[in-house]
Amino acid sequence: MSTAIAHPPEGEDVVLRDVQPDTSRLVIEDEAAEGVGRRGPFRPGRLVPARARMQVRGLSRMFRVVDGLVFAGVTAAAISIARPSPDVFAPLVLGALALLPALYLLEAYTFHRRETLGRQALRVSAAFGVVGLVVLLGVLIFGHGRIDAALLAGWGGALALATAALHVAWWRAVDHGRRDGRLTPNVVVVGATVNAERFIRGALATGDVNVLGVFDDRADRAPPQVLGVPVLGDTNALIGHRIMPYVDRVIIAVTSTAQARVGQLVERLEVLPNPVSLFVDLNREERRNASLAHFVDLSGATTDARRALVKRMQDLVIGSLGLLAAAPVMLLVALAIKLDSPGPVFFRQRRHGFNNEAILVWKFRSMRHEAADAKAARQVTVDDDRVTKVGKFIRKTSLDELPQLFNVLRGEMSMVGPRPHAIGMKSGDVESEKLVARYAHRHRMKPGVTGWAAINGSRGPVDTAELVQERVALDVEYIERQSFWLDLYIIAMTIPCLLGDRSAVR
């Protein structure tokens, strides 16, 4: 998790706009304008949602697995085709076993920033030098000085070609991911301070993060930019800023010794789903080496790349199997909806996703088309006149939720998580998110088709402050406890809980 960062021409400004309601990205348009460019030196051409961010470390593990399988396959094929004697068999196996550790120790899987493909090729070549020594040693020990030159040349050539092709592909994938913004974390900085300058200077030198903007409560005294990074407003502007779904972390860069000030900022920013960290300037050397920068996590969900990968694999497997099993039922429901009332089969609604990202959630239409309520200003009640005959049945059985399996496969939702609420949803006459201070905490994880709240009785409308508080409390409890096995338990309990609950309004 060698990149080139696009810089705007002098004097150009940028405007953020939504392209389409069903997209999860922002497109950045350059427009001629006077004054300081608002794009800054880090802003990629397209902003990728935080949920789609990957890490180089996780990718490199996958690369090593693929490499190991290919090395084993090439070696097994050579042994099978040539049928060598045991004297030659051992050197081939030793050579194949030595290649992966050699590549790892020579940092061929590290993919340093700004490292060229040529440099990567040198690392791979050096690894093959190590393999050659291991094979030679194996021949001397096990082959009694005898060597099948044609076999070794064929095996070595095939292994070298396969490794070269793989590592060219790996390098290009990582380079493209960094250019596309998927492998470089996005952060914003709070405080236009000396520490902010040090952090940004280090980021410019290493390219480890993209600093998208600076926020400072002293708007009247703050400069328009810090080392080219635009100051986008105060902390109030930060909390509601449209860029936040694309931000992986908020960095507080005020002096760490100013405990009262740090406490105030943490209290204010705790409402965000984004992780918040304090930048600590350890010593003067940090000015020259960003790797010495130290961060203290203050709030927000902790990131666990391995757990996120396992959860994503679980979503893909269960979601694919679920969609395959549900396909006949979905076809019947679609036909029933079409015959029951005029209008489209599906209903799409903008809802909050991970990090407050706006996503389009798919459902089967259960209301009359002309009475659709995209903002959930009026939540469903008993004997709601807007609900069709087929709609009553599919809502009661939750069959209307099945199209959300498409959201799962797209990566916008998970099989298990907090249920997605409509943007601007109201409980009574008040927006639900204004009733609970920790409301946005439920967006520290992808929303789910089912969830801990759903199997614990919190289903259907949340039309009072008490119901909103109960839902949020259960969602936050799940986020804190989430595990692979808990997710399987929730999935297993979902159908019995739905069938056994006759009281919830759905």
Secondary structure, 3 states (H helix, E strand, C coil): CCCCCCCCCCCEEEEEEECCCCCCCEEEEEEECCCCCCCCCCCCCEECCHHHCCCHHHHHHHHHHHHHHHHHHHHHHHHHHHCCCHHHHHHHHHHHHHHHHHHHHCCCCCCCCCCCHHHHHHHHHHHHHHHHHHHHHHHHHHCCCCCCHHHHHHHHHHHHHHHHHHHHHHHHHHHHHHHHCCCCCEEEEECCCHHHHHHHHHHHHHCCCEEEEEECCCCCCCCCEECCEEEEECHHHHHCCCCHHHCCEEEECCCCCCHHHHHHHHHHHCCCCCCEEEEECCCHHHHCCHHHCEEEEEECCCCCHHHHHHHHHHHHHHHHHHHHHHHHHHHHHHHHHHHHCCCCCEEEEEEECHHHCEEEEEEECCECHHHCCCCCCCCCCCCCCCECHHHHHHHHCCHHHCCHHHHHHHCCCEEECCCCCECCCEECCEEHHHCCCCHHHHHCCCCEEECHHHHCCCCCCCCCHHHHHHHHHHHHHHHHHCCHHHHHHHHHHHHHHHHHCCCCCC
